Structure formats: C-alpha cells, structure tokens
C-alpha cells in the first residue's frame, strides 16, 4: 500500500472536482492538476492499471477500460487514457470483468455515452 501512498486520495479529489462519477482520465491530467513530477508517472499509471483488475483498499473507483492515445510525434512516449468509474454506482447494466454490474457503455470516437449523457 505504501507504493501508492496518496494516489487514491488524489484520484478521488480529481473526480469530485470534476463532478464526475465516470470520466476518461490521463496521467498527464493528474500530474498537471496536482503538480506531480514526471518521475511519478509510472506509479500513477501502475495504480490506474491495477484498478482495472481489482479495487484498491478504500479507493471508491475502478477502471473500466484503458485505451492508447495517438502520438502527436513519432518520438512521443506512448500514452493511455483510463475510463474511471465510481464503484458504488448501481443500476441497469451489464456484468463487468469481475462480475460487478456496470452501466452499459457505448464507446466511440473518444466519447462514452451513458444513457443520454456524454462523457469525454
């Protein structure tokens, strides 16, 4: 747990500031918002990837999907975006990877639609 010290709280704060229960998030957005160093990139990325496979402690979020982001220049490092969702959101949905019920998502061209709401 010490490896990810403080990151679950930062993710929760970021999601609450954006008023989102479901949102695409990049490591770059978290770094910029909280003034984190580039050396923390792998730790943040590792934490978000871990949330795709199982929850982490008391962190109220999971990652539903990870997508690679296109590089602007060929020399740019690979980047991903993570579809982060609050765990306690229930309702009509489909069974997720681990048996949990998640809303039906239609993901196309960078937008995620939940019912009539668009998430970017």
Secondary structure, 3 states (H helix, E strand, C coil): CHHHCCHHHHHHHHHHHCCCCEEEEEHHHHHHHHCCCHHHHHHHHHHHHHHHHCCCCCCCEEEEEEEEECCCCCCCCCEEEEEEEECCCCCCCEECCCCCEECCCEEECCEEEECCEEEC
